[in-house]
Amino acid sequence: MLRSTPAGVTLAIRAQPGAKKTAITGVYGEGAAAQLKIAVHAPPLEGRANQALVAFLAETFAVPKSAVEVLTGELSRSKVFLLRGVTIERAKTAISACNLLNSDSL
């Protein structure tokens, strides 16, 4: 779900739009195909869910919104985001801080 790149890290996400609140809810899939499952309050209309995910990821990883980019899956529930300037260690720490996942599952 997390991969290091020269620009930062990529994060595979499984979005669940239309939820009561935006939050990390667990892991979807296993092994190399695992994705971080995130419930998104915004509906999947006119890019609102993607905008909500960008804002949520920017806040979670303490980066500006401009440092978060959808690489693939703009119209899909399965997405890959690039988090510019984030190290893999920092990403694991931020996700683990949500108290849902341990760093071994990343």
Buried (B, 14 or more C-beta within 10 A) or exposed (E): BBEEEEEBBBBBBBBBBEBEEBBBBBBBEEEEEBBBBBBBBBEBEEEBBBBBBBBBBBEBBEBEEEBBBBEEBEEEBBBBBBBBEBEBEBBBEBBBEEEBBEEEBB
